[in-house]
Amino acid sequence: MQRLFITFLGTGNLGRYADAAASLLALGAGTAILYTVGMQTLFMLAFVLSIIAVFESGKFVANGGEVATVTIDKAVGIWFAMMVALSVAATLHLPYAQPLALLLTYLSFLGFEAKKPSTIGWMDRELKGGLGIVLPDILAGIASGVLAALLLTLLARLF
């Protein structure tokens, strides 16, 4: 059960495609949660799963598990990104703002996840254990949500 949670339903076992697959699955699951039970539920789920993921991923790696297979951090990261981007998209008078917000969120999250700029990279290198696994992805999620929101706002002003 722990491995299924840590690998976010097995996406962590997909090798070099694990991050993209976990992010895409989380994007779909997050969208379903948003449109069925709302933003507050997605926030609480992301918050609670973040805390659990810190402890469980720390135990998983301490017991010999590979950090590369941990993808629950990608799920909670992209959920935070979605909440930021979709909150801004809801205020814009832009055709297809919400699907565009989801696309921009996904692409920017993968970019932040791959490049790990600034504080995200520092956290990834310096923090140990579960906190070093999960916290950089939460920060990458927030940063990618802000970037997606800025791009959406720019598009709304142009059109």
The 8 nearest C-alpha neighbors of each residue, nearest first, counted from 0:
[[1, 3, 2, 4, 5, 8, 6, 7],
 [2, 0, 4, 3, 5, 55, 59, 6],
 [1, 3, 5, 4, 0, 6, 9, 59],
 [2, 4, 8, 0, 6, 1, 5, 9],
 [5, 3, 7, 1, 2, 6, 8, 0],
 [4, 6, 2, 69, 71, 7, 3, 1],
 [5, 7, 11, 9, 70, 69, 3, 4],
 [8, 6, 71, 4, 5, 9, 70, 10],
 [7, 9, 3, 6, 10, 4, 5, 11],
 [8, 10, 6, 11, 7, 12, 3, 13],
 [11, 9, 12, 17, 21, 6, 13, 7],
 [12, 10, 68, 6, 17, 70, 9, 13],
 [11, 13, 10, 9, 14, 68, 17, 6],
 [14, 12, 17, 16, 11, 10, 15, 9],
 [15, 13, 17, 16, 12, 11, 68, 67],
 [14, 16, 17, 13, 18, 19, 67, 12],
 [17, 15, 14, 19, 13, 18, 20, 10],
 [16, 18, 13, 11, 20, 10, 14, 15],
 [19, 17, 21, 20, 16, 22, 70, 73],
 [18, 20, 22, 16, 21, 17, 23, 109],
 [21, 19, 23, 17, 22, 18, 16, 10],
 [22, 20, 24, 18, 10, 23, 19, 17],
 [23, 21, 25, 19, 20, 24, 73, 74],
 [22, 24, 26, 20, 25, 21, 19, 27],
 [25, 23, 21, 27, 26, 22, 20, 28],
 [26, 24, 74, 28, 22, 23, 27, 29],
 [27, 25, 23, 29, 24, 28, 22, 30],
 [26, 28, 30, 24, 25, 29, 31, 23],
 [27, 29, 25, 31, 30, 26, 24, 32],
 [30, 28, 32, 26, 31, 27, 25, 33],
 [29, 31, 33, 27, 32, 28, 26, 34],
 [30, 32, 28, 34, 29, 33, 35, 27],
 [33, 31, 29, 35, 30, 34, 36, 28],
 [34, 32, 37, 30, 38, 31, 35, 36],
 [33, 35, 31, 32, 37, 36, 30, 38],
 [34, 36, 32, 33, 37, 31, 30, 38],
 [35, 37, 32, 33, 34, 40, 38, 41],
 [38, 36, 33, 39, 40, 34, 35, 32],
 [37, 39, 41, 33, 40, 42, 82, 36],
 [40, 38, 42, 41, 37, 43, 36, 33],
 [39, 41, 43, 42, 38, 37, 44, 36],
 [40, 42, 44, 38, 39, 43, 45, 32],
 [43, 41, 39, 45, 40, 44, 46, 38],
 [42, 44, 46, 40, 45, 41, 47, 39],
 [43, 45, 41, 47, 42, 46, 48, 40],
 [46, 44, 42, 75, 48, 43, 47, 49],
 [45, 47, 43, 49, 44, 48, 42, 50],
 [48, 46, 44, 50, 49, 45, 43, 51],
 [47, 49, 51, 45, 50, 46, 52, 44],
 [50, 48, 52, 46, 47, 51, 45, 53],
 [49, 51, 53, 47, 52, 48, 46, 54],
 [50, 52, 48, 54, 53, 49, 55, 47],
 [53, 51, 49, 55, 50, 54, 56, 48],
 [54, 52, 129, 130, 50, 51, 56, 55],
 [55, 53, 57, 51, 52, 56, 129, 58],
 [54, 56, 52, 58, 57, 53, 59, 51],
 [57, 55, 59, 129, 58, 52, 53, 54],
 [56, 58, 129, 128, 54, 55, 60, 59],
 [59, 57, 61, 55, 56, 60, 62, 54],
 [58, 60, 56, 64, 62, 57, 61, 55],
 [59, 61, 64, 63, 62, 57, 58, 65],
 [62, 60, 58, 63, 59, 57, 64, 128],
 [63, 61, 59, 60, 64, 58, 57, 65],
 [62, 64, 60, 61, 65, 59, 58, 66],
 [65, 63, 60, 59, 62, 66, 61, 68],
 [64, 66, 67, 68, 60, 63, 69, 59],
 [65, 67, 69, 68, 60, 64, 132, 56],
 [68, 66, 65, 69, 11, 70, 14, 17],
 [67, 69, 11, 66, 65, 6, 12, 70],
 [70, 68, 6, 5, 66, 67, 11, 71],
 [69, 71, 6, 72, 73, 11, 7, 68],
 [72, 70, 7, 74, 5, 73, 6, 69],
 [71, 73, 133, 70, 75, 74, 136, 76],
 [74, 72, 76, 70, 71, 75, 22, 136],
 [75, 73, 25, 71, 72, 76, 77, 22],
 [74, 76, 78, 45, 72, 77, 73, 49],
 [77, 75, 137, 140, 136, 73, 79, 74],
 [76, 78, 80, 140, 79, 74, 75, 81],
 [79, 77, 75, 81, 80, 76, 29, 74],
 [80, 78, 82, 76, 77, 81, 140, 141],
 [79, 81, 144, 140, 77, 141, 78, 83],
 [82, 80, 78, 84, 79, 83, 85, 77],
 [81, 83, 79, 85, 80, 84, 86, 78],
 [82, 84, 144, 80, 86, 81, 85, 145],
 [85, 83, 148, 144, 81, 87, 86, 82],
 [84, 86, 88, 87, 82, 83, 81, 89],
 [87, 85, 83, 89, 84, 88, 82, 90],
 [86, 88, 85, 84, 89, 90, 148, 83],
 [89, 87, 85, 91, 90, 96, 86, 97],
 [88, 90, 87, 86, 91, 85, 97, 96],
 [91, 89, 88, 87, 92, 86, 85, 93],
 [92, 90, 88, 93, 89, 155, 87, 96],
 [93, 91, 94, 90, 155, 96, 89, 88],
 [92, 94, 96, 91, 155, 95, 158, 154],
 [95, 93, 96, 92, 97, 91, 155, 99],
 [94, 96, 97, 98, 99, 93, 100, 88],
 [97, 95, 99, 93, 88, 94, 98, 100],
 [96, 98, 100, 99, 95, 88, 85, 101],
 [99, 97, 101, 100, 95, 96, 102, 103],
 [98, 100, 102, 96, 97, 101, 95, 103],
 [101, 99, 97, 103, 98, 102, 84, 104],
 [100, 102, 104, 98, 99, 103, 105, 97],
 [103, 101, 99, 105, 104, 100, 106, 98],
 [104, 102, 100, 106, 147, 105, 101, 107],
 [103, 105, 101, 107, 102, 147, 106, 144],
 [104, 106, 108, 102, 103, 107, 101, 109],
 [107, 105, 103, 109, 108, 104, 102, 110],
 [106, 108, 110, 143, 104, 109, 105, 103],
 [109, 107, 143, 111, 105, 110, 106, 104],
 [110, 108, 112, 106, 107, 111, 113, 105],
 [111, 109, 107, 113, 108, 112, 114, 106],
 [112, 110, 108, 115, 114, 113, 109, 139],
 [111, 113, 109, 110, 115, 114, 108, 139],
 [112, 114, 110, 111, 115, 109, 108, 116],
 [113, 115, 111, 116, 112, 110, 120, 109],
 [116, 114, 120, 119, 111, 112, 113, 117],
 [117, 115, 120, 114, 119, 118, 111, 121],
 [116, 118, 119, 120, 121, 115, 122, 114],
 [119, 117, 121, 120, 122, 116, 115, 135],
 [118, 120, 135, 115, 122, 121, 117, 116],
 [121, 119, 115, 123, 116, 118, 122, 117],
 [120, 122, 118, 124, 123, 119, 125, 117],
 [123, 121, 125, 119, 126, 120, 124, 135],
 [122, 124, 120, 121, 131, 135, 125, 126],
 [125, 123, 121, 122, 126, 120, 131, 127],
 [124, 126, 122, 121, 123, 127, 131, 120],
 [127, 125, 131, 122, 123, 124, 130, 128],
 [126, 128, 131, 125, 130, 129, 132, 124],
 [129, 127, 57, 131, 130, 132, 126, 60],
 [128, 130, 57, 53, 132, 56, 131, 54],
 [129, 131, 53, 133, 132, 128, 134, 127],
 [132, 130, 126, 127, 129, 128, 123, 133],
 [131, 133, 129, 130, 134, 135, 128, 123],
 [134, 132, 72, 130, 136, 135, 131, 53],
 [133, 135, 137, 136, 130, 131, 132, 138],
 [136, 134, 119, 138, 137, 133, 123, 122],
 [137, 135, 139, 76, 138, 134, 133, 72],
 [136, 138, 76, 140, 134, 139, 135, 141],
 [137, 139, 135, 141, 140, 136, 142, 134],
 [140, 138, 136, 142, 137, 141, 111, 143],
 [141, 139, 76, 80, 137, 77, 143, 138],
 [140, 142, 80, 144, 138, 143, 139, 79],
 [143, 141, 139, 145, 144, 140, 138, 146],
 [144, 142, 146, 108, 107, 140, 145, 141],
 [145, 143, 80, 84, 83, 141, 147, 142],
 [144, 146, 148, 142, 143, 147, 149, 141],
 [145, 147, 143, 149, 148, 144, 142, 150],
 [146, 148, 144, 150, 103, 149, 145, 104],
 [149, 147, 84, 145, 151, 146, 150, 87],
 [150, 148, 146, 152, 151, 147, 145, 153],
 [149, 151, 153, 147, 152, 148, 154, 146],
 [152, 150, 154, 148, 153, 149, 147, 155],
 [153, 151, 155, 149, 150, 154, 148, 156],
 [152, 154, 150, 156, 151, 155, 149, 157],
 [155, 153, 157, 151, 156, 152, 158, 150],
 [154, 156, 152, 158, 153, 157, 93, 151],
 [157, 155, 153, 154, 158, 152, 151, 93],
 [156, 158, 154, 155, 153, 152, 151, 93],
 [157, 155, 156, 154, 93, 153, 92, 94]]
